[in-house]
Amino acid sequence: MSWNLTSSVAPVSRLWRTLAFRLTAGYALAGLFLVFLATASLYLLTVAEMERSTRLFIDDKLHVLRTMLRERPSDGDALREEVELESAARRYEQFYIRLLDEQNEPLLTTPGMAEQLDLEQLATQTGIRPGRTVRMKGRHGQAFRVTTATAPVGSPPTQTDTIQVAIDVSQQEEFLQRYRLWFFGILLSTFAIFPLVGYQIARHGIRPVEDMAATARRISSTNLRERILPDGYPFELASLASTFNAMLDRLEDSFERISRFSADIAHDLRTPVNNIRGEAEVGLARARTTTEYRDVIESCLEEAVRLSDLIGNLLFLARAESPLAHLRREPVDVVELLGGMREYYEASAAEAGISLTTNASPAPVIAELDRTLVQRAVSNLVSNAVAHTLPGGSVVLAANAEPSAVRIEVSDTGVGIPPEALPRVFDRFFRLDTSRSQASGGTGLGLAIVQSIMLLHGGKVEIASQLGQGTRVTLHMPIAEQGHAAAVPDHHMTKT
């Protein structure tokens, strides 16, 4: 016959790894330790108190006898009463006294002392430690506490007698024996009860965790609406449930964004492809002149450029979120950079009847930035401002140095953005005016790219707008490099 040790050890190992088992073991061990500590402390305190009571009784007897021998040595009746009669009146904890002269001859002895104790053994044991109370067994197995002391006789003393005192503590020993039996009985009971009680407490305590696990098992990519109801949970688990629900909210929002993103990609890619296909089919439907074919090719090229820009922007956003390399940082004069942007867009702004100016301090504003990426971010903002500002309006570029950051502002006097649309302007493919964006070649990725560039630099972007009054976009970027940021390709200036 063979034993399968692996199969028997595995369940035990799995049981030890469960939280309920560990909590139960912890509760049981802690309870047993506390019960043991309490009962043992009470036992030791009781023993110490009994020893103290016995010692005080013996000391009191010795004091009385010494006083009588010193002050009334000739009062034999009083000594006989103290030594021979008082003990006979006690039913429990009887005591025995023997009074010896200087030649160790007995003068007075409590009746029955010789039958209860071996007097030679008493003299031997107390002689080893004079003045100390020692343990001794009687002739019938009783427990005694015995001691020997000297007492001067008369005042001034004429001789020195010896006093031997023994007290029967059998009742105390029996009480302590019963206490020890109760002590071990209580320990055995707690050893059986505490694990059961601890297991119930542990099961009740981890039930919210099991509820959370059950909720998590029901969550999938198609079911993100499950939530944990933290009502009635302890504070710590309620906080965990709230954190878990907040995470689910973010996941659900991310999945919705991905779904919208996928739908927008499909739509924005399909439109130029369908346009190219339609133009090609129209051009091939019948024979045409060279001019007509040229128009068809130009239209296809325009759609191809638009499609190429869209793909380039999508690649930029995808790679900007991949932390694989570092930004190409260099000292950049932000004032000079804005001046270059103004010169680049000055012609198109003048053609649209828009005033494009800069408002920056004459002193250089230097920061460690990726020049081409910041140029792209500012370019996107300026192109958006020009596109959404009516003739006669203005666009202003500003730069200011803060203690640890540089701030770039692009403000316009354009049509503005509705308040309900402001939270979504940085979403990919979001457009306020779809028809106008399509006509102008916009893809709805410009502000999303700006936000990605700011995040790469460890900064942030803010936007404020009022309908009919204009929009102001503010870029906040640290002056010095903070940690590592992701690398991004395609460092070229585009209007998006």
N, C-alpha and C positions, 0 to 999 in steps of 0.2 A: 504494500500500500504506500502511495506517495502523497505528499502534502503539497498543495499549490499555495506556496507562501505569497506569491505575487498578488494573487486575487484577494487574499485576506489583508495584506498590508495596504493595498491601494485604497479600499474604502476608508480605512483609518486615517490615511494621509489626506484624503479628500475631506473627511470630517474635521480634522484639525485645521484645515484651511478655511473652514466656514466661519463667518463672523459670529453666528449664534453660538457655536461651540466655544469660541475664544471668550466671548462675553460671559457665557455660563461658567466656564472655568475660572475666569477672573472674579466673578461674583462669589462663587463657592469658596475659592481660596481666601478671598478677602474676609468673607463671613466667618470661615473656620478660624482664621488667624485672630479676628477680633474676639470671637467667643473664647478661644483658648487664652488670649491675653487677659480677658476680663476674669474668667474663672481662676486662672492661675494667680492673678494678682490678688483676688479675694482670698484664695487659699493661703498664699504667703502672708498676707496681712493678718489673717486669722491665727496662723501659727505664731507670728511675731507677737500678737497681742496676748495669746495664751502664755507664751514664754515670759513676757513682761509681767503678766499678772502673777505667775508662779514666783518669779524672782522677787517682786515686791512683797508677796506674802512671806517668803523666807526672810527677807531683809527686815520686815516688820517684827517677826518673831525673834530674830537675833537681837534687834534693838531693845525689845522688851526684856529679854533675859539678861542682856548686858547691864541694862539700867537697874534691874532688881539685884544683880550680883554686886554692883558697885555701891548702891545706896542702901540695900537691905539684905546683906548677905546672911544674916541670922534668921530671916523670916522664911523658915523651911516650909510652912504651910502654903504660903503664897507661891513659892517655887514649885511645890508638889502639885498644886492646882494648875499652874501654867503648863507643867510638863506632862502630868499624868491624866488629868481630868478633862481638860478642854478638848483634846482630840477625840475622846470617847463620845462627845456630844455631836460630832460631825458624822453625817452619813456618807457623804461623798467627799472626795479629795481629802482623805484622812492624812494626818501628818504625825510623824514620830520624832521625839526629841530624846537625846541621851546627853547627860551632863557628866563629864569626866574631870577628875582632879589632876594635879600635876603629875602623878604617877600613873595616869591613864586608868585609874580605878573608877568604876561607875558610881556616881553619887545618886542620880535620879534617872529613871528610864521609863518612857511611855509603855504601858502594858501592851504586850503583843509585838513589840518591835523586833525581838529576836526571832519570832516565828515568821515574820514577813520578810526580814532582810538578813543577809549574811553580814554580820557586823564586822568581821575581819576584812571582808571585801570592801565594805563601806569605808573603813579606815584607810585601806590601801588606796582606793581610787580618789578619795578626797585629799589624802596626804600628798598625792602627786601634784594637785592643783589647789592648794589651800585658798580659801576665800572665794572660790569659783563654784558655781552650780554645775554639776555634771549629771549625766544620765546613768541610770543603773537599773538592772532587772532584779525583781524580787525573787524570793524562793518559789513562788507560784506563777512566775512569768509576768507579774505586774510591772508597769512602768513607773519608775520613781525619778524624782529630781532630788539630789542629795548635795549637802555642802557641810564643811567644817569651818568653825571660827573660834578664836580665842576670846576670853572675857576676863578682865582683871576683877579680882574679888576685893571688896572693901575700898575705902577712901581715907587715907591713901591705900593702895592695893597691897595686900599681904601675900597673895598668890595669884596664879593665873589658871583658870579652868578652861576646859575645851567643850565646846557645844557642837553636837552633831544633829543636823536637822534633815529629815527625809519627808517628802510629800508625795502621796500617791496620785499620779496623773493618768491613771488608766482610763478614766472617763474622757479625758481630753483626747487620748489616743484613739479611743473608739469613735469619738465624734469626727476626728480627722479621717479615720478609715472610711466612715460613711460618706464624708465629703468627697473623698477621692473616688468612691464608687459612683456618686452622683456626677462628679466631674467627667469621668469617662463615659457615663451614659449620655450626658448632654453632648459631648463631642461626637459620639456615634450617631445621635439623633440629627445633629446639625449636618454631619457628613452625608446623611441620607436626604434631608429635607432641602438643604441649601441648593444643591444642583437642580432640583425640580423647580424651586422658586426662581432661581437664577435663569433657568431656561425660559420660563414664562415671561420674565422681565425682558430677556434678550429678544424673544420672538416679538413681543409687543413693541420693543424699541426699534427693531429693524423692519417692521411692517411698512413704514413709509418708504424705506429704501427699496423694498420689493415692489411697491406700487410704482416707484419711479422706473425700476427696471422693466416692469410690465409695459409701462407707457413707452419706454424707449424701444422695446421690441416691436411695438405696433407702428413705429415711425418708419416710413420709407420715402423714396423720391416722389411717390404719388400720394402720400399721406403725411403731410407736414402740419396738419391742423390739430394734432393731438397736443394736449397741454396737461400739466400736473396741477391739481387743485391743492394748494398748500394750506387750506383751512384745517385747523386742528393739529397741524404738525408742530413739533418743537421749533424754537426760534432758529436753531442751526439748520435743521432740515428744511424749514420754510424758506430760509435764505438760499439754500441750495436749489430748491424747487423753483424759486423766482429766477435764479441765475440760469437754470436749465431752460425755463420758458423763454427767457430773453435770448438765449442761444438759438432756440427753435424759431423765434421771431426773425432773427437775423438770417437763419438758413432759409426760411420760407421766402423772405424778401430777396435773398440772393438767387434762389431758384426762379422766382418770378422775373427778376432782372435778366437772368440767363435766357429764360423763355422769350421775353420780349426782345432781347438782344439777338437771339437766333432768328426770330421772325423779322426783325428789322434788317438783319444782314441779308436774309433771303429776298426781301422786298427790294432793298437798295441795290443788290447785285442783279436781280432779275430785270429791273428797269433799264439800265444801260445795255444789257445783253439783248433784251427784246428790241430796243431801239436800233441797235446795230443789225440785228437780224431783219427787222422790218425794212430798214433802209436798203440792205443788200437784196432782199426779195423784190422790193420795188425797182431797184436798178436792173435786176435781171429779168423782170417781167417782159420787157420788150427792148428792142434796140433803141439806144438813146444817143444824143450828141455828146461830143467830148465835154462840153460845158456841164451837161446834166450829170455825166459820170463823175466829173470833178466835184460837183456839189454833193453827190452821194458819198464819195470818199471823204470829203471834208467833214460831213456830218458823222460818219463812222469814226473818223479820227477824234472828233470832239468827244464822242461817247466813250471811246477807248481811253482817252486821257482822263476823263471823269472816273471811269472804272479803275484806272491805275492809281489815281489819287485816293480813291476809297480803299483799295486794297493796301496801299502804303500806310494810310492812317490806322487801319485795323492791325497791321503788323506792328506798327509803333506801339499801340496800346497793349498788345499782347506781350511784346518783349519788355515793355516798361514795367510790367508786373512780375518779371522773372528776375530774382536777385542773383544773377550769375557773375556780374563784374562790377565795375565802379564807374562813377561819373568822371568825365574828363574835366576836372576842375582847374581853373586858372584865375588869377586876379583879373577882375573885370571892372571897368569904370562904367557904372550903370548910367550915369548922365550921358556919357559918350554913346552908349548903346542906344538909349532913347533918341538921341540926335540922329543916329543912323536910321532908326525906324521912321522917324519923321521924314527924312529925305526920301526914303524908299517909297512911302505912301503919299508923298506930297502931291505928285502929279495926278494920281487917281482921285485924291480928295478934292483937288482944285477942279477937276473935270466934273465932279458931282456937286460942286458948289458948296463945299464944306471946308471950314477953317480947321487946319491941323497944326497945333502948337505944342511946345514943351514948356513945362513949369518946374525947373529944377534949380538947385543951388549952383552957384558958379564953381564951388569947390568940388573936386572929384568925390564920388561915392564908390569906394572900392569894396568888392566882396568876392569871396572864393566861389565861383559859379561855373557851370558848364555854359559857355557863351552861346553855342548854337542852339541849345535847348531853350535857354531863356529868350533868345531872339525868336524862336518859334512860338513860344507862349505869348510874347508881346505882339508878334505878328498876327496871331489868331485873334487877339483882343482888338487890335486896331482895325483889322479887316471886318470884324463883326460890327464895330462901332460905326465905321464908314457906311456899311451896308444898311444899317438900321437908323441912320440919321438923315433927315430930310434936307434938301438944299437950303442954304442959309444957316444951318446949324454949325456946331463946332465940336471938335474932339481934342482933348487935352491929355498929354502924357506928363506924368509927374513922378519924381523920385525923391525919397527922403531917407536919411540915415537915422536909425534908432540905436540904442545902446548895444544890442547884440544882433540886430537884424537890419535888413534893407527893405524898404517898402516902395513898390511900384504901383501907380494908379493909372488906369485908363478910364476916363470919364467922357461922356458924350451928352448931347442935348437931343437925343433921338426919341423914338416912339415909346421907349420904356417896355417893361415886362410886367404882366399881370401878377399880383401877389400870389395867386394860387399856383403859378408856374415856376416861381423862384426856387422852391425845393428841388425841382427836377431839371434845372437848366444844365447841370453837370452830368446828367445821364446821357449815355451814348444814344445817338440817333434821335434825340429829342429836338423837335423843331416847333417854334411858335407859329410860324406861317409856312405850312408845307409847300404850298404852291410857289411862294416867293423863294424859298430855299432851293427848290428844285430848279427854278429858273435861273438862279444865281450860281448854281453849281455846288451849293453847300450840302454837306452830308450829315450835319448834326453831331459831328465829332469834335468840333473846335474846342469847346469849353471842357469836354472830357479830357482832351489832350493837355490843356492848360492845367487841370487839376492833377493829372498824372505827373507832369513835370514838377509841380510844386511839391508833391509827395516825395518824389525822388530827391529833391533838395532838402527834405526835412522841414518844409514850410507848409503854408496853407493859402487858400484863395477864398476871398469873400466877395459877395456881390450885393449891391443895394440898388433898387430901381423904383421909379414911380411912373405910372402911365402918363405919357404926354410930356414928361419933364426930363427924362433921360436915365442913364444907367452909369454906375460907377463900379468897376471891378478892381479889387486891391489884391496884390500879391505880396505875401510876407515870406522872406527867405532869410535864413541865418547867414550872418556875414562870414563865419568860419565853417569849415566842414565838420559835420556831426556824424561820426560813424561811417558806415559803408552804405552805398546806395546802388541800385541796379543800373546796369549798363543799358543803353538804348541805342539802336542803330539809326540809320537814315537821318543823319544830322544835316538836313537841308531846310531852308526857309520856304514854307508853303503857306498859301492862304487857304484856310479851311473853314 
